């Protein structure tokens, strides 16, 4: 490294360290698991740049074999740690099963693959580490973009930050492998990408953390989903908890409906991401129209809507309610295409219907049951399901016996022969 490249990478490390120190001070003031994950992420980026750029080799002159191992592992471990905290940041566990599984698996799998790369030939270890880190980073970028398609507005900025990691990691490993002669302008570009990636990702992470901290401090929750204008997830859960408490006093029965939308990416591919938001707004309006304005409707998470029907006349009304909602939602939705032309799209969905009774259980259990029924309803003709009262298994609402039928006792009446003769005449 010459004087110019040393200065370039020292400036980049200083910018990354400044963000890490700021988040560390924020963690000291308001400790939380998400703050700790953020500090770990910035520390990982700092170590990645320190090891791969050559600054550590020039400043500390470590053992070459140890430095080589650190260079192979730095990328996979850094990306794996990133996927660990981004899984919580995106709320992947309640947003999308695919997203949650992939991020959890990559958080463990990428460091393991980095260790496996050390078993290769010496000259193949660094290229293997670079390929693992780039593949993991590209996967994270795609999942963040997928979250944006599903309605998370901040996820687009996270995807942009992840996109910047690709040239940063590729350039850092090129420097570590000494591929060709990278002058100071090229290294300055790689250093800028690393600093911008770290800063942009940190800013987006801090913005969501600040929002959550304000919510915890004030005890308030956002009342309205910004896209659909129906109740937010937290507000809806509060309404459900209050409804369950009232039900213990009034002894009335009610219903909870969960509507899960499957494969919204198909709509985004066909008509663009903006069309997905139009679909969400249309579905929310249709659900509200079917259950009535007095019953709250909310967006529980990106692809799931929940409607709380405070009172129903009898359990038998669940059949009519489920079929009516499912029939309405299965009608085509008109959206604006990529060029502004109107398009009609059909939404693949399932409706789960749960009977609410006094002392039915915790709100989370009821919501989980309704979502499970909505998942099962996807394979049913009516796209609406309810739990069988005897077995508890998901059953199509048009086939369910939601209330026991009272059977009349069979009484054999013996008539005299003369009476039978008169009846025949």
C-alpha positions as CSV (number, residue, x, y, z in Angstrom):
1,X,0.0,0.0,0.0
2,X,1.3,3.5,-0.9
3,X,0.5,6.7,0.9
4,X,-2.6,7.5,-1.2
5,X,-4.3,4.1,-0.7
6,X,-3.4,4.1,3.0
7,X,-5.1,7.5,3.3
8,X,-8.1,6.3,1.4
9,X,-8.7,3.3,3.5
10,X,-8.0,5.1,6.7
11,X,-10.7,7.6,5.8
12,X,-13.1,4.8,5.0
13,X,-12.4,3.0,8.3
14,X,-12.8,6.3,10.2
15,X,-16.3,6.8,8.6
16,X,-17.3,3.2,9.5
17,X,-16.0,3.5,13.0
18,X,-17.8,6.8,13.5
19,X,-21.2,5.1,12.7
20,X,-20.3,2.2,15.0
21,X,-19.3,4.5,17.9
22,X,-22.6,6.5,17.5
23,X,-24.6,3.3,17.6
24,X,-22.6,2.1,20.6
25,X,-23.5,5.3,22.5
26,X,-27.1,4.9,21.4
27,X,-27.0,1.3,22.8
28,X,-25.6,2.6,26.1
29,X,-28.4,5.1,26.4
30,X,-31.3,2.8,25.3
31,X,-30.2,-0.8,25.5
32,X,-32.1,-3.3,23.3
33,X,-31.4,-6.4,21.3
34,X,-31.8,-4.6,18.0
35,X,-29.3,-1.9,19.1
36,X,-26.8,-4.6,20.0
37,X,-27.3,-6.3,16.6
38,X,-26.7,-3.0,14.9
39,X,-23.4,-2.5,16.8
40,X,-22.4,-6.0,15.9
41,X,-23.1,-5.3,12.2
42,X,-21.0,-2.1,12.1
43,X,-18.2,-3.8,14.0
44,X,-18.3,-6.6,11.4
45,X,-18.1,-4.2,8.5
46,X,-15.2,-2.5,10.2
47,X,-13.3,-5.7,10.6
48,X,-14.1,-6.8,7.1
49,X,-12.6,-3.7,5.6
50,X,-9.6,-3.7,8.0
51,X,-8.7,-7.3,7.1
52,X,-9.3,-7.3,3.4
53,X,-8.0,-3.8,2.4
54,X,-4.5,-4.5,3.6
55,X,-4.5,-2.0,6.4
56,X,-4.2,-4.7,9.1
57,X,-1.3,-6.3,7.2
58,X,0.6,-3.0,6.9
59,X,-0.2,-1.8,10.5
60,X,0.2,-5.0,12.6
61,X,2.1,-7.3,10.2
62,X,0.3,-10.5,11.5
63,X,1.4,-14.0,10.7
64,X,0.6,-14.6,7.0
65,X,-1.2,-17.9,7.6
66,X,-3.4,-16.3,10.2
67,X,-4.1,-13.3,8.0
68,X,-5.1,-15.6,5.2
69,X,-7.6,-17.5,7.4
70,X,-9.1,-14.2,8.6
71,X,-9.4,-13.0,5.0
72,X,-11.3,-16.2,4.0
73,X,-13.7,-16.0,6.9
74,X,-14.3,-12.3,7.2
75,X,-16.8,-12.0,4.3
76,X,-19.0,-15.0,5.1
77,X,-19.1,-14.2,8.8
78,X,-19.9,-10.5,8.2
79,X,-22.7,-11.3,5.8
80,X,-24.0,-14.1,8.1
81,X,-24.2,-11.6,11.1
82,X,-25.9,-9.1,8.8
83,X,-28.6,-11.7,7.9
84,X,-29.1,-12.5,11.6
85,X,-30.1,-9.0,12.5
86,X,-31.9,-8.1,9.2
87,X,-34.2,-11.1,9.9
88,X,-35.4,-9.3,13.0
89,X,-35.4,-5.9,11.4
90,X,-37.7,-7.1,8.6
91,X,-40.0,-9.0,11.0
92,X,-39.5,-12.0,8.8
93,X,-40.9,-14.4,11.3
94,X,-44.4,-12.9,10.9
95,X,-44.0,-11.5,7.4
96,X,-43.1,-14.4,5.1
97,X,-42.1,-17.9,5.9
98,X,-39.7,-18.2,3.0
99,X,-37.9,-15.0,4.1
100,X,-37.6,-16.2,7.6
101,X,-36.3,-19.6,6.8
102,X,-33.8,-18.4,4.3
103,X,-32.4,-15.6,6.5
104,X,-32.1,-17.9,9.5
105,X,-30.4,-20.6,7.4
106,X,-28.0,-18.2,5.8
107,X,-27.0,-16.7,9.2
108,X,-25.8,-20.2,10.2
109,X,-24.8,-21.5,6.8
110,X,-22.6,-18.8,5.5
111,X,-20.0,-19.0,8.4
112,X,-20.1,-22.8,8.1
113,X,-19.4,-22.6,4.3
114,X,-16.5,-20.2,5.1
115,X,-15.0,-22.8,7.4
116,X,-15.5,-25.4,4.7
117,X,-13.7,-23.2,2.2
118,X,-10.6,-23.6,4.3
119,X,-10.5,-27.3,3.4
120,X,-9.9,-26.4,-0.3
121,X,-6.6,-25.9,-2.0
122,X,-4.8,-22.9,-0.7
123,X,-5.1,-20.9,-3.9
124,X,-8.9,-21.6,-4.1
125,X,-9.7,-20.6,-0.5
126,X,-9.9,-16.8,-1.0
127,X,-12.0,-17.1,-4.2
128,X,-14.4,-19.5,-2.4
129,X,-14.7,-17.0,0.5
130,X,-15.5,-14.2,-1.9
131,X,-18.1,-16.3,-3.8
132,X,-19.8,-17.3,-0.5
133,X,-19.9,-13.7,0.7
134,X,-21.2,-12.3,-2.6
135,X,-23.8,-15.0,-2.9
136,X,-25.1,-14.3,0.7
137,X,-25.1,-10.6,0.1
138,X,-27.0,-10.9,-3.2
139,X,-29.6,-13.2,-1.4
140,X,-30.0,-10.6,1.4
141,X,-30.5,-7.8,-1.3
142,X,-33.2,-9.9,-3.0
143,X,-35.1,-10.6,0.2
144,X,-35.0,-7.0,1.2
145,X,-36.4,-6.1,-2.2
146,X,-39.1,-8.8,-1.7
147,X,-40.0,-7.2,1.6
148,X,-40.5,-3.9,-0.2
149,X,-42.7,-5.5,-2.8
150,X,-44.8,-6.9,0.1
151,X,-45.3,-3.4,1.4
152,X,-42.4,-2.5,3.7
153,X,-41.3,1.0,2.5
154,X,-38.0,1.1,4.4
155,X,-37.0,-2.2,2.9
156,X,-36.2,-0.5,-0.4
157,X,-33.5,1.6,1.2
158,X,-32.2,-1.5,2.9
159,X,-32.1,-3.2,-0.5
160,X,-30.1,-0.3,-1.8
161,X,-27.6,-0.6,1.1
162,X,-27.3,-4.3,0.4
163,X,-26.8,-3.6,-3.3
164,X,-23.8,-1.4,-2.4
165,X,-22.2,-4.3,-0.5
166,X,-21.7,-6.3,-3.8
167,X,-19.0,-4.0,-5.3
168,X,-17.6,-3.4,-1.9
169,X,-17.1,-7.1,-1.2
170,X,-15.9,-7.9,-4.7
171,X,-13.4,-5.0,-4.6
172,X,-12.1,-5.9,-1.1
173,X,-11.5,-9.5,-2.1
174,X,-9.9,-8.4,-5.3
175,X,-7.5,-6.4,-3.3
176,X,-6.9,-9.3,-0.9
177,X,-6.2,-11.7,-3.8
178,X,-4.1,-9.0,-5.5
179,X,-5.8,-9.4,-8.8
180,X,-4.1,-7.0,-11.2
181,X,-3.0,-3.6,-10.1
182,X,-5.7,-1.6,-8.5
183,X,-4.7,2.1,-8.3
184,X,-5.9,4.5,-5.7
185,X,-8.9,5.7,-7.8
186,X,-10.3,2.1,-8.1
187,X,-9.6,1.5,-4.4
188,X,-11.2,4.8,-3.5
189,X,-14.4,3.6,-5.4
190,X,-14.4,0.4,-3.4
191,X,-13.8,2.3,-0.1
192,X,-16.7,4.7,-1.0
193,X,-19.0,1.8,-1.7
194,X,-18.1,0.2,1.7
195,X,-18.6,3.5,3.6
196,X,-21.9,4.3,1.9
197,X,-23.2,0.8,2.4
198,X,-22.4,1.0,6.1
199,X,-23.9,4.5,6.5
200,X,-27.1,3.9,4.5
201,X,-27.8,0.6,6.2
202,X,-27.1,2.1,9.6
203,X,-29.4,5.1,8.9
204,X,-32.3,2.8,7.9
205,X,-31.8,0.6,10.9
206,X,-31.7,3.6,13.2
207,X,-34.9,5.1,11.7
208,X,-36.9,1.9,12.5
209,X,-35.3,1.6,16.0
210,X,-36.2,5.2,16.8
211,X,-39.8,4.6,15.8
212,X,-40.0,1.5,18.0
213,X,-38.3,3.3,20.9
214,X,-40.8,6.2,20.7
215,X,-43.7,3.7,20.6
216,X,-42.3,2.0,23.8
217,X,-41.7,5.3,25.5
218,X,-45.1,6.8,24.8
219,X,-47.1,3.6,25.0
220,X,-48.9,4.6,21.8
221,X,-49.3,2.5,18.6
222,X,-50.0,3.7,15.1
223,X,-53.7,3.5,14.6
224,X,-53.9,3.3,10.8
225,X,-51.9,1.3,8.3
226,X,-50.4,3.9,5.9
227,X,-51.2,2.0,2.7
228,X,-54.7,0.6,3.3
229,X,-56.0,3.1,5.8
230,X,-57.5,0.3,8.0
231,X,-56.3,-0.5,11.5
232,X,-52.7,-1.2,12.0
233,X,-51.5,-4.6,13.4
234,X,-50.9,-3.3,17.0
235,X,-54.2,-1.3,17.1
236,X,-56.1,-4.4,15.8
237,X,-54.6,-6.6,18.5
238,X,-55.6,-4.1,21.1
239,X,-59.2,-4.1,19.8
240,X,-59.2,-7.9,19.9
241,X,-58.0,-8.0,23.5
242,X,-60.6,-5.5,24.6
243,X,-63.3,-7.5,22.7
244,X,-62.3,-10.7,24.5
245,X,-62.6,-9.0,27.8
246,X,-66.0,-7.6,27.0
247,X,-67.1,-11.1,25.8
248,X,-66.6,-12.4,29.3
249,X,-69.2,-9.9,30.6
250,X,-71.7,-10.0,27.8
251,X,-71.4,-13.8,27.0
252,X,-71.9,-13.0,23.3
253,X,-70.4,-14.9,20.4
254,X,-68.4,-13.3,17.7
255,X,-66.1,-14.1,14.8
256,X,-62.6,-13.5,13.7
257,X,-61.6,-13.7,10.0
258,X,-58.1,-13.9,8.6
259,X,-57.5,-13.3,4.9
260,X,-54.0,-14.4,3.7
261,X,-52.9,-13.4,0.2
262,X,-50.6,-15.8,-1.6
263,X,-47.9,-15.0,-4.1
264,X,-48.3,-11.2,-4.4
265,X,-45.0,-11.2,-6.3
266,X,-46.9,-12.5,-9.3
267,X,-48.9,-9.3,-9.4
268,X,-45.7,-7.2,-8.9
269,X,-44.1,-9.0,-11.8
270,X,-47.1,-8.5,-14.0
271,X,-48.1,-4.9,-13.2
272,X,-45.3,-3.5,-11.0
273,X,-44.9,-2.9,-7.2
274,X,-47.4,0.0,-7.2
275,X,-50.1,-2.4,-8.3
276,X,-49.6,-4.5,-5.2
277,X,-50.5,-1.5,-3.0
278,X,-53.7,-1.0,-5.1
279,X,-54.6,-4.7,-4.5
280,X,-54.1,-4.2,-0.7
281,X,-56.4,-1.1,-0.7
282,X,-59.1,-2.9,-2.7
283,X,-59.0,-6.0,-0.5
284,X,-59.2,-3.9,2.6
285,X,-62.2,-2.0,1.3
286,X,-64.0,-5.1,0.3
287,X,-63.5,-6.8,3.6
288,X,-64.7,-3.7,5.4
289,X,-67.8,-3.6,3.2
290,X,-68.7,-7.2,3.9
291,X,-68.3,-7.1,7.7
292,X,-69.8,-3.6,8.1
293,X,-68.3,-0.3,9.2
294,X,-68.9,-1.0,12.9
295,X,-66.5,-4.0,12.9
296,X,-62.8,-3.3,12.8
297,X,-60.6,-4.5,9.9
298,X,-56.8,-4.3,10.2
299,X,-53.7,-5.3,8.3
300,X,-52.1,-7.8,10.6
301,X,-49.0,-8.1,8.5
302,X,-48.1,-7.4,4.9
303,X,-50.1,-10.3,3.3
304,X,-52.7,-10.9,6.0
305,X,-55.8,-8.9,6.9
306,X,-57.9,-9.6,10.0
307,X,-61.6,-8.6,10.6
308,X,-63.2,-8.7,14.0
309,X,-66.9,-9.3,14.0
310,X,-68.1,-8.3,17.5
311,X,-71.4,-10.2,17.5
312,X,-73.0,-12.9,15.5
313,X,-76.6,-14.3,15.9
314,X,-75.5,-17.9,15.9
315,X,-72.5,-20.1,15.0
316,X,-74.4,-21.0,11.8
317,X,-73.8,-17.4,10.6
318,X,-70.1,-18.3,10.2
319,X,-70.9,-20.2,7.0
320,X,-72.6,-17.3,5.4
321,X,-70.0,-14.8,6.5
322,X,-67.0,-16.8,5.3
323,X,-68.5,-17.5,1.9
324,X,-69.6,-13.9,1.4
325,X,-66.2,-12.5,2.2
326,X,-64.4,-15.2,0.1
327,X,-66.7,-14.6,-2.9
328,X,-66.2,-10.9,-2.7
329,X,-62.4,-11.1,-2.5
330,X,-62.1,-13.6,-5.3
331,X,-63.5,-11.1,-7.8
332,X,-60.9,-9.5,-10.2
333,X,-59.1,-6.4,-9.0
334,X,-58.5,-3.6,-11.5
335,X,-55.0,-2.1,-11.1
336,X,-52.8,0.3,-13.2
337,X,-50.2,-1.5,-15.3
338,X,-46.6,-0.4,-15.8
339,X,-47.5,1.9,-18.6
340,X,-50.7,3.2,-16.9
341,X,-53.1,0.9,-18.7
342,X,-55.8,-0.7,-16.6
343,X,-55.3,-4.4,-15.9
344,X,-57.5,-6.9,-14.1
345,X,-55.7,-9.4,-11.8
346,X,-57.0,-12.2,-9.7
347,X,-55.7,-12.6,-6.2
348,X,-54.9,-16.0,-4.8
349,X,-56.1,-16.1,-1.2
350,X,-57.6,-18.0,1.7
351,X,-60.1,-17.0,4.4
352,X,-60.0,-18.5,7.9
353,X,-63.0,-18.1,10.1
354,X,-62.9,-18.6,13.9
355,X,-65.8,-18.6,16.3
356,X,-65.1,-16.3,19.3
357,X,-66.7,-17.5,22.5
358,X,-66.4,-16.2,26.1
359,X,-63.1,-17.3,27.5
360,X,-61.9,-18.5,24.1
361,X,-58.2,-17.9,24.9
362,X,-55.4,-15.4,24.3
363,X,-55.6,-13.1,21.3
364,X,-52.3,-14.5,19.9
365,X,-53.7,-18.0,19.9
366,X,-56.9,-16.9,18.2
367,X,-55.0,-15.0,15.5
368,X,-52.7,-18.0,14.9
369,X,-55.7,-20.3,14.5
370,X,-57.3,-18.0,12.0
371,X,-54.1,-17.7,10.0
372,X,-53.7,-21.5,10.0
373,X,-57.2,-21.9,8.7
374,X,-56.6,-19.3,6.0
375,X,-53.5,-21.2,4.9
376,X,-55.5,-24.4,4.6
377,X,-58.4,-22.7,2.8
378,X,-56.1,-22.1,-0.3
379,X,-56.8,-25.7,-1.4
380,X,-60.6,-25.6,-0.9
381,X,-63.1,-24.8,-3.6
382,X,-64.7,-21.8,-1.7
383,X,-61.3,-20.6,-0.4
384,X,-62.8,-20.3,3.1
385,X,-62.2,-22.7,6.0
386,X,-63.4,-23.2,9.6
387,X,-62.3,-25.7,12.2
388,X,-64.5,-28.8,12.6
389,X,-66.1,-28.6,16.1
390,X,-65.4,-32.3,16.7
391,X,-61.9,-32.9,15.3
392,X,-60.5,-29.4,15.1
393,X,-59.4,-30.1,11.5
394,X,-59.8,-27.4,8.8
395,X,-63.0,-27.9,6.9
396,X,-64.5,-25.9,4.0
397,X,-67.2,-23.7,5.4
398,X,-69.8,-24.9,2.9
399,X,-69.3,-28.4,4.3
400,X,-68.8,-27.6,8.0
401,X,-71.3,-28.3,10.8
402,X,-70.7,-25.3,13.0
403,X,-73.6,-26.0,15.3
404,X,-75.0,-29.4,16.2
405,X,-78.2,-30.4,14.6
406,X,-80.9,-31.4,17.0
407,X,-82.2,-34.8,16.0
408,X,-85.9,-35.6,16.6
409,X,-86.6,-38.9,18.2
410,X,-88.2,-41.5,15.8
411,X,-91.5,-42.6,17.1
412,X,-93.3,-45.5,15.5
413,X,-97.1,-44.9,15.4
414,X,-99.3,-47.9,15.1
415,X,-102.7,-47.2,13.7
416,X,-105.7,-49.4,13.6
417,X,-106.5,-51.0,10.3
418,X,-109.7,-49.0,9.9
419,X,-107.8,-45.8,10.3
420,X,-105.2,-46.8,7.7
421,X,-108.1,-47.6,5.3
422,X,-109.7,-44.2,5.9
423,X,-106.2,-42.5,5.3
424,X,-105.7,-44.4,2.1
425,X,-109.1,-43.2,0.8
